[in-house]
Amino acid sequence: MQTAIGQFEHSAALRDGLGDEVHRHLLALGRAEQDAFLTETVTDWEKRRFFERA
């Protein structure tokens, strides 16, 4: 996901096509979604792993 956000951030074609304001908004939204996923999501692997340790 970081790669996609980085590509979106550095894409002049998307910035030109969407306009600066929309581009910045979508970039902030993508980063917030990524942050939420990385900090709030518990994967199936984590559930199994921590259950085994309990």
mmCIF file of the N, C-alpha and C atoms, coordinates in Angstrom:
data_MODEL
# 
_entry.id   MODEL 
# 
loop_
_atom_site.group_PDB 
_atom_site.id 
_atom_site.type_symbol 
_atom_site.label_atom_id 
_atom_site.label_alt_id 
_atom_site.label_comp_id 
_atom_site.label_asym_id 
_atom_site.label_entity_id 
_atom_site.label_seq_id 
_atom_site.pdbx_PDB_ins_code 
_atom_site.Cartn_x 
_atom_site.Cartn_y 
_atom_site.Cartn_z 
_atom_site.occupancy 
_atom_site.B_iso_or_equiv 
_atom_site.pdbx_formal_charge 
_atom_site.auth_seq_id 
_atom_site.auth_comp_id 
_atom_site.auth_asym_id 
_atom_site.auth_atom_id 
_atom_site.pdbx_PDB_model_num 
ATOM 1   N N  . MET A 1 1  ? 0.814  -1.184  0.000   1.00 0.00 ? 1  MET A N  1 
ATOM 2   C CA . MET A 1 1  ? 0.000  0.000   0.000   1.00 0.00 ? 1  MET A CA 1 
ATOM 3   C C  . MET A 1 1  ? 0.867  1.261   0.000   1.00 0.00 ? 1  MET A C  1 
ATOM 4   N N  . GLN A 1 2  ? 2.005  1.215   0.676   1.00 0.00 ? 2  GLN A N  1 
ATOM 5   C CA . GLN A 1 2  ? 2.874  2.379   0.686   1.00 0.00 ? 2  GLN A CA 1 
ATOM 6   C C  . GLN A 1 2  ? 3.344  2.735   -0.714  1.00 0.00 ? 2  GLN A C  1 
ATOM 7   N N  . THR A 1 3  ? 3.584  1.734   -1.514  1.00 0.00 ? 3  THR A N  1 
ATOM 8   C CA . THR A 1 3  ? 4.031  1.989   -2.874  1.00 0.00 ? 3  THR A CA 1 
ATOM 9   C C  . THR A 1 3  ? 2.961  2.726   -3.659  1.00 0.00 ? 3  THR A C  1 
ATOM 10  N N  . ALA A 1 4  ? 1.712  2.302   -3.527  1.00 0.00 ? 4  ALA A N  1 
ATOM 11  C CA . ALA A 1 4  ? 0.617  2.949   -4.246  1.00 0.00 ? 4  ALA A CA 1 
ATOM 12  C C  . ALA A 1 4  ? 0.447  4.399   -3.795  1.00 0.00 ? 4  ALA A C  1 
ATOM 13  N N  . ILE A 1 5  ? 0.538  4.632   -2.499  1.00 0.00 ? 5  ILE A N  1 
ATOM 14  C CA . ILE A 1 5  ? 0.400  5.997   -1.991  1.00 0.00 ? 5  ILE A CA 1 
ATOM 15  C C  . ILE A 1 5  ? 1.553  6.859   -2.492  1.00 0.00 ? 5  ILE A C  1 
ATOM 16  N N  . GLY A 1 6  ? 2.755  6.316   -2.492  1.00 0.00 ? 6  GLY A N  1 
ATOM 17  C CA . GLY A 1 6  ? 3.905  7.047   -3.009  1.00 0.00 ? 6  GLY A CA 1 
ATOM 18  C C  . GLY A 1 6  ? 3.773  7.371   -4.487  1.00 0.00 ? 6  GLY A C  1 
ATOM 19  N N  . GLN A 1 7  ? 3.291  6.421   -5.260  1.00 0.00 ? 7  GLN A N  1 
ATOM 20  C CA . GLN A 1 7  ? 3.099  6.656   -6.691  1.00 0.00 ? 7  GLN A CA 1 
ATOM 21  C C  . GLN A 1 7  ? 2.023  7.709   -6.921  1.00 0.00 ? 7  GLN A C  1 
ATOM 22  N N  . PHE A 1 8  ? 0.950  7.628   -6.132  1.00 0.00 ? 8  PHE A N  1 
ATOM 23  C CA . PHE A 1 8  ? -0.111 8.621   -6.244  1.00 0.00 ? 8  PHE A CA 1 
ATOM 24  C C  . PHE A 1 8  ? 0.430  10.008  -5.897  1.00 0.00 ? 8  PHE A C  1 
ATOM 25  N N  . GLU A 1 9  ? 1.202  10.086  -4.815  1.00 0.00 ? 9  GLU A N  1 
ATOM 26  C CA . GLU A 1 9  ? 1.732  11.362  -4.356  1.00 0.00 ? 9  GLU A CA 1 
ATOM 27  C C  . GLU A 1 9  ? 2.616  12.030  -5.410  1.00 0.00 ? 9  GLU A C  1 
ATOM 28  N N  . HIS A 1 10 ? 3.416  11.248  -6.110  1.00 0.00 ? 10 HIS A N  1 
ATOM 29  C CA . HIS A 1 10 ? 4.386  11.801  -7.049  1.00 0.00 ? 10 HIS A CA 1 
ATOM 30  C C  . HIS A 1 10 ? 3.888  11.847  -8.498  1.00 0.00 ? 10 HIS A C  1 
ATOM 31  N N  . SER A 1 11 ? 2.629  11.513  -8.728  1.00 0.00 ? 11 SER A N  1 
ATOM 32  C CA . SER A 1 11 ? 2.098  11.504  -10.088 1.00 0.00 ? 11 SER A CA 1 
ATOM 33  C C  . SER A 1 11 ? 1.650  12.902  -10.510 1.00 0.00 ? 11 SER A C  1 
ATOM 34  N N  . ALA A 1 12 ? 2.415  13.502  -11.384 1.00 0.00 ? 12 ALA A N  1 
ATOM 35  C CA . ALA A 1 12 ? 2.063  14.824  -11.902 1.00 0.00 ? 12 ALA A CA 1 
ATOM 36  C C  . ALA A 1 12 ? 0.781  14.743  -12.732 1.00 0.00 ? 12 ALA A C  1 
ATOM 37  N N  . ALA A 1 13 ? 0.593  13.636  -13.447 1.00 0.00 ? 13 ALA A N  1 
ATOM 38  C CA . ALA A 1 13 ? -0.601 13.493  -14.282 1.00 0.00 ? 13 ALA A CA 1 
ATOM 39  C C  . ALA A 1 13 ? -1.872 13.476  -13.420 1.00 0.00 ? 13 ALA A C  1 
ATOM 40  N N  . LEU A 1 14 ? -1.833 12.754  -12.302 1.00 0.00 ? 14 LEU A N  1 
ATOM 41  C CA . LEU A 1 14 ? -2.995 12.734  -11.424 1.00 0.00 ? 14 LEU A CA 1 
ATOM 42  C C  . LEU A 1 14 ? -3.212 14.089  -10.761 1.00 0.00 ? 14 LEU A C  1 
ATOM 43  N N  . ARG A 1 15 ? -2.148 14.731  -10.339 1.00 0.00 ? 15 ARG A N  1 
ATOM 44  C CA . ARG A 1 15 ? -2.259 16.057  -9.715  1.00 0.00 ? 15 ARG A CA 1 
ATOM 45  C C  . ARG A 1 15 ? -2.864 17.050  -10.705 1.00 0.00 ? 15 ARG A C  1 
ATOM 46  N N  . ASP A 1 16 ? -2.397 17.006  -11.939 1.00 0.00 ? 16 ASP A N  1 
ATOM 47  C CA . ASP A 1 16 ? -2.934 17.906  -12.963 1.00 0.00 ? 16 ASP A CA 1 
ATOM 48  C C  . ASP A 1 16 ? -4.390 17.582  -13.282 1.00 0.00 ? 16 ASP A C  1 
ATOM 49  N N  . GLY A 1 17 ? -4.696 16.305  -13.369 1.00 0.00 ? 17 GLY A N  1 
ATOM 50  C CA . GLY A 1 17 ? -6.049 15.894  -13.719 1.00 0.00 ? 17 GLY A CA 1 
ATOM 51  C C  . GLY A 1 17 ? -7.073 16.145  -12.619 1.00 0.00 ? 17 GLY A C  1 
ATOM 52  N N  . LEU A 1 18 ? -6.667 15.922  -11.380 1.00 0.00 ? 18 LEU A N  1 
ATOM 53  C CA . LEU A 1 18 ? -7.589 16.074  -10.259 1.00 0.00 ? 18 LEU A CA 1 
ATOM 54  C C  . LEU A 1 18 ? -7.601 17.482  -9.675  1.00 0.00 ? 18 LEU A C  1 
ATOM 55  N N  . GLY A 1 19 ? -6.521 18.186  -9.855  1.00 0.00 ? 19 GLY A N  1 
ATOM 56  C CA . GLY A 1 19 ? -6.357 19.485  -9.215  1.00 0.00 ? 19 GLY A CA 1 
ATOM 57  C C  . GLY A 1 19 ? -5.651 19.294  -7.883  1.00 0.00 ? 19 GLY A C  1 
ATOM 58  N N  . ASP A 1 20 ? -4.937 20.333  -7.460  1.00 0.00 ? 20 ASP A N  1 
ATOM 59  C CA . ASP A 1 20 ? -4.131 20.226  -6.239  1.00 0.00 ? 20 ASP A CA 1 
ATOM 60  C C  . ASP A 1 20 ? -4.962 19.897  -5.005  1.00 0.00 ? 20 ASP A C  1 
ATOM 61  N N  . GLU A 1 21 ? -6.089 20.549  -4.852  1.00 0.00 ? 21 GLU A N  1 
ATOM 62  C CA . GLU A 1 21 ? -6.891 20.359  -3.640  1.00 0.00 ? 21 GLU A CA 1 
ATOM 63  C C  . GLU A 1 21 ? -7.423 18.934  -3.522  1.00 0.00 ? 21 GLU A C  1 
ATOM 64  N N  . VAL A 1 22 ? -7.973 18.400  -4.601  1.00 0.00 ? 22 VAL A N  1 
ATOM 65  C CA . VAL A 1 22 ? -8.503 17.030  -4.582  1.00 0.00 ? 22 VAL A CA 1 
ATOM 66  C C  . VAL A 1 22 ? -7.360 16.038  -4.409  1.00 0.00 ? 22 VAL A C  1 
ATOM 67  N N  . HIS A 1 23 ? -6.252 16.278  -5.073  1.00 0.00 ? 23 HIS A N  1 
ATOM 68  C CA . HIS A 1 23 ? -5.094 15.394  -4.964  1.00 0.00 ? 23 HIS A CA 1 
ATOM 69  C C  . HIS A 1 23 ? -4.608 15.331  -3.518  1.00 0.00 ? 23 HIS A C  1 
ATOM 70  N N  . ARG A 1 24 ? -4.465 16.489  -2.864  1.00 0.00 ? 24 ARG A N  1 
ATOM 71  C CA . ARG A 1 24 ? -4.032 16.521  -1.459  1.00 0.00 ? 24 ARG A CA 1 
ATOM 72  C C  . ARG A 1 24 ? -5.045 15.812  -0.554  1.00 0.00 ? 24 ARG A C  1 
ATOM 73  N N  . HIS A 1 25 ? -6.333 16.020  -0.816  1.00 0.00 ? 25 HIS A N  1 
ATOM 74  C CA . HIS A 1 25 ? -7.366 15.372  -0.005  1.00 0.00 ? 25 HIS A CA 1 
ATOM 75  C C  . HIS A 1 25 ? -7.292 13.849  -0.132  1.00 0.00 ? 25 HIS A C  1 
ATOM 76  N N  . LEU A 1 26 ? -7.209 13.354  -1.347  1.00 0.00 ? 26 LEU A N  1 
ATOM 77  C CA . LEU A 1 26 ? -7.146 11.905  -1.561  1.00 0.00 ? 26 LEU A CA 1 
ATOM 78  C C  . LEU A 1 26 ? -5.860 11.315  -1.001  1.00 0.00 ? 26 LEU A C  1 
ATOM 79  N N  . LEU A 1 27 ? -4.779 12.053  -1.076  1.00 0.00 ? 27 LEU A N  1 
ATOM 80  C CA . LEU A 1 27 ? -3.519 11.595  -0.508  1.00 0.00 ? 27 LEU A CA 1 
ATOM 81  C C  . LEU A 1 27 ? -3.641 11.492  1.013   1.00 0.00 ? 27 LEU A C  1 
ATOM 82  N N  . ALA A 1 28 ? -4.219 12.499  1.649   1.00 0.00 ? 28 ALA A N  1 
ATOM 83  C CA . ALA A 1 28 ? -4.418 12.461  3.102   1.00 0.00 ? 28 ALA A CA 1 
ATOM 84  C C  . ALA A 1 28 ? -5.349 11.317  3.484   1.00 0.00 ? 28 ALA A C  1 
ATOM 85  N N  . LEU A 1 29 ? -6.381 11.086  2.705   1.00 0.00 ? 29 LEU A N  1 
ATOM 86  C CA . LEU A 1 29 ? -7.313 9.989   2.963   1.00 0.00 ? 29 LEU A CA 1 
ATOM 87  C C  . LEU A 1 29 ? -6.603 8.641   2.857   1.00 0.00 ? 29 LEU A C  1 
ATOM 88  N N  . GLY A 1 30 ? -5.796 8.467   1.841   1.00 0.00 ? 30 GLY A N  1 
ATOM 89  C CA . GLY A 1 30 ? -5.048 7.224   1.669   1.00 0.00 ? 30 GLY A CA 1 
ATOM 90  C C  . GLY A 1 30 ? -4.091 6.967   2.825   1.00 0.00 ? 30 GLY A C  1 
ATOM 91  N N  . ARG A 1 31 ? -3.423 8.011   3.257   1.00 0.00 ? 31 ARG A N  1 
ATOM 92  C CA . ARG A 1 31 ? -2.502 7.862   4.388   1.00 0.00 ? 31 ARG A CA 1 
ATOM 93  C C  . ARG A 1 31 ? -3.249 7.532   5.675   1.00 0.00 ? 31 ARG A C  1 
ATOM 94  N N  . ALA A 1 32 ? -4.406 8.153   5.879   1.00 0.00 ? 32 ALA A N  1 
ATOM 95  C CA . ALA A 1 32 ? -5.203 7.867   7.078   1.00 0.00 ? 32 ALA A CA 1 
ATOM 96  C C  . ALA A 1 32 ? -5.714 6.428   7.064   1.00 0.00 ? 32 ALA A C  1 
ATOM 97  N N  . GLU A 1 33 ? -6.140 5.949   5.908   1.00 0.00 ? 33 GLU A N  1 
ATOM 98  C CA . GLU A 1 33 ? -6.600 4.568   5.784   1.00 0.00 ? 33 GLU A CA 1 
ATOM 99  C C  . GLU A 1 33 ? -5.457 3.593   6.056   1.00 0.00 ? 33 GLU A C  1 
ATOM 100 N N  . GLN A 1 34 ? -4.297 3.893   5.523   1.00 0.00 ? 34 GLN A N  1 
ATOM 101 C CA . GLN A 1 34 ? -3.136 3.035   5.754   1.00 0.00 ? 34 GLN A CA 1 
ATOM 102 C C  . GLN A 1 34 ? -2.775 3.012   7.233   1.00 0.00 ? 34 GLN A C  1 
ATOM 103 N N  . ASP A 1 35 ? -2.769 4.172   7.866   1.00 0.00 ? 35 ASP A N  1 
ATOM 104 C CA . ASP A 1 35 ? -2.446 4.252   9.280   1.00 0.00 ? 35 ASP A CA 1 
ATOM 105 C C  . ASP A 1 35 ? -3.454 3.473   10.119  1.00 0.00 ? 35 ASP A C  1 
ATOM 106 N N  . ALA A 1 36 ? -4.738 3.611   9.787   1.00 0.00 ? 36 ALA A N  1 
ATOM 107 C CA . ALA A 1 36 ? -5.771 2.877   10.519  1.00 0.00 ? 36 ALA A CA 1 
ATOM 108 C C  . ALA A 1 36 ? -5.577 1.372   10.359  1.00 0.00 ? 36 ALA A C  1 
ATOM 109 N N  . PHE A 1 37 ? -5.272 0.936   9.154   1.00 0.00 ? 37 PHE A N  1 
ATOM 110 C CA . PHE A 1 37 ? -5.070 -0.488  8.915   1.00 0.00 ? 37 PHE A CA 1 
ATOM 111 C C  . PHE A 1 37 ? -3.878 -1.011  9.718   1.00 0.00 ? 37 PHE A C  1 
ATOM 112 N N  . LEU A 1 38 ? -2.795 -0.252  9.701   1.00 0.00 ? 38 LEU A N  1 
ATOM 113 C CA . LEU A 1 38 ? -1.575 -0.714  10.373  1.00 0.00 ? 38 LEU A CA 1 
ATOM 114 C C  . LEU A 1 38 ? -1.682 -0.676  11.891  1.00 0.00 ? 38 LEU A C  1 
ATOM 115 N N  . THR A 1 39 ? -2.510 0.194   12.433  1.00 0.00 ? 39 THR A N  1 
ATOM 116 C CA . THR A 1 39 ? -2.573 0.344   13.890  1.00 0.00 ? 39 THR A CA 1 
ATOM 117 C C  . THR A 1 39 ? -3.820 -0.243  14.528  1.00 0.00 ? 39 THR A C  1 
ATOM 118 N N  . GLU A 1 40 ? -4.871 -0.498  13.751  1.00 0.00 ? 40 GLU A N  1 
ATOM 119 C CA . GLU A 1 40 ? -6.136 -0.935  14.330  1.00 0.00 ? 40 GLU A CA 1 
ATOM 120 C C  . GLU A 1 40 ? -6.584 -2.324  13.892  1.00 0.00 ? 40 GLU A C  1 
ATOM 121 N N  . THR A 1 41 ? -5.971 -2.864  12.869  1.00 0.00 ? 41 THR A N  1 
ATOM 122 C CA . THR A 1 41 ? -6.403 -4.144  12.324  1.00 0.00 ? 41 THR A CA 1 
ATOM 123 C C  . THR A 1 41 ? -5.644 -5.289  12.982  1.00 0.00 ? 41 THR A C  1 
ATOM 124 N N  . VAL A 1 42 ? -6.367 -6.306  13.368  1.00 0.00 ? 42 VAL A N  1 
ATOM 125 C CA . VAL A 1 42 ? -5.761 -7.534  13.876  1.00 0.00 ? 42 VAL A CA 1 
ATOM 126 C C  . VAL A 1 42 ? -5.963 -8.593  12.804  1.00 0.00 ? 42 VAL A C  1 
ATOM 127 N N  . THR A 1 43 ? -4.872 -9.121  12.288  1.00 0.00 ? 43 THR A N  1 
ATOM 128 C CA . THR A 1 43 ? -4.969 -10.102 11.205  1.00 0.00 ? 43 THR A CA 1 
ATOM 129 C C  . THR A 1 43 ? -5.297 -11.492 11.760  1.00 0.00 ? 43 THR A C  1 
ATOM 130 N N  . ASP A 1 44 ? -5.732 -12.364 10.891  1.00 0.00 ? 44 ASP A N  1 
ATOM 131 C CA . ASP A 1 44 ? -5.998 -13.753 11.282  1.00 0.00 ? 44 ASP A CA 1 
ATOM 132 C C  . ASP A 1 44 ? -4.728 -14.410 11.816  1.00 0.00 ? 44 ASP A C  1 
ATOM 133 N N  . TRP A 1 45 ? -3.585 -14.109 11.193  1.00 0.00 ? 45 TRP A N  1 
ATOM 134 C CA . TRP A 1 45 ? -2.326 -14.667 11.659  1.00 0.00 ? 45 TRP A CA 1 
ATOM 135 C C  . TRP A 1 45 ? -2.051 -14.239 13.096  1.00 0.00 ? 45 TRP A C  1 
ATOM 136 N N  . GLU A 1 46 ? -2.252 -12.964 13.401  1.00 0.00 ? 46 GLU A N  1 
ATOM 137 C CA . GLU A 1 46 ? -2.014 -12.480 14.757  1.00 0.00 ? 46 GLU A CA 1 
ATOM 138 C C  . GLU A 1 46 ? -2.947 -13.151 15.761  1.00 0.00 ? 46 GLU A C  1 
ATOM 139 N N  . LYS A 1 47 ? -4.190 -13.328 15.382  1.00 0.00 ? 47 LYS A N  1 
ATOM 140 C CA . LYS A 1 47 ? -5.146 -13.996 16.272  1.00 0.00 ? 47 LYS A CA 1 
ATOM 141 C C  . LYS A 1 47 ? -4.687 -15.422 16.585  1.00 0.00 ? 47 LYS A C  1 
ATOM 142 N N  . ARG A 1 48 ? -4.308 -16.161 15.540  1.00 0.00 ? 48 ARG A N  1 
ATOM 143 C CA . ARG A 1 48 ? -3.844 -17.542 15.748  1.00 0.00 ? 48 ARG A CA 1 
ATOM 144 C C  . ARG A 1 48 ? -2.570 -17.563 16.587  1.00 0.00 ? 48 ARG A C  1 
ATOM 145 N N  . ARG A 1 49 ? -1.644 -16.705 16.268  1.00 0.00 ? 49 ARG A N  1 
ATOM 146 C CA . ARG A 1 49 ? -0.351 -16.685 16.948  1.00 0.00 ? 49 ARG A CA 1 
ATOM 147 C C  . ARG A 1 49 ? -0.504 -16.360 18.434  1.00 0.00 ? 49 ARG A C  1 
ATOM 148 N N  . PHE A 1 50 ? -1.273 -15.341 18.748  1.00 0.00 ? 50 PHE A N  1 
ATOM 149 C CA . PHE A 1 50 ? -1.418 -14.945 20.146  1.00 0.00 ? 50 PHE A CA 1 
ATOM 150 C C  . PHE A 1 50 ? -2.315 -15.906 20.918  1.00 0.00 ? 50 PHE A C  1 
ATOM 151 N N  . PHE A 1 51 ? -3.250 -16.559 20.229  1.00 0.00 ? 51 PHE A N  1 
ATOM 152 C CA . PHE A 1 51 ? -4.072 -17.572 20.863  1.00 0.00 ? 51 PHE A CA 1 
ATOM 153 C C  . PHE A 1 51 ? -3.199 -18.763 21.269  1.00 0.00 ? 51 PHE A C  1 
ATOM 154 N N  . GLU A 1 52 ? -2.261 -19.128 20.397  1.00 0.00 ? 52 GLU A N  1 
ATOM 155 C CA . GLU A 1 52 ? -1.363 -20.246 20.718  1.00 0.00 ? 52 GLU A CA 1 
ATOM 156 C C  . GLU A 1 52 ? -0.505 -19.945 21.941  1.00 0.00 ? 52 GLU A C  1 
ATOM 157 N N  . ARG A 1 53 ? -0.144 -18.709 22.134  1.00 0.00 ? 53 ARG A N  1 
ATOM 158 C CA . ARG A 1 53 ? 0.728  -18.314 23.234  1.00 0.00 ? 53 ARG A CA 1 
ATOM 159 C C  . ARG A 1 53 ? -0.032 -18.190 24.567  1.00 0.00 ? 53 ARG A C  1 
ATOM 160 N N  . ALA A 1 54 ? -1.349 -18.084 24.481  1.00 0.00 ? 54 ALA A N  1 
ATOM 161 C CA . ALA A 1 54 ? -2.143 -17.877 25.713  1.00 0.00 ? 54 ALA A CA 1 
ATOM 162 C C  . ALA A 1 54 ? -2.257 -19.134 26.519  1.00 0.00 ? 54 ALA A C  1 
# 
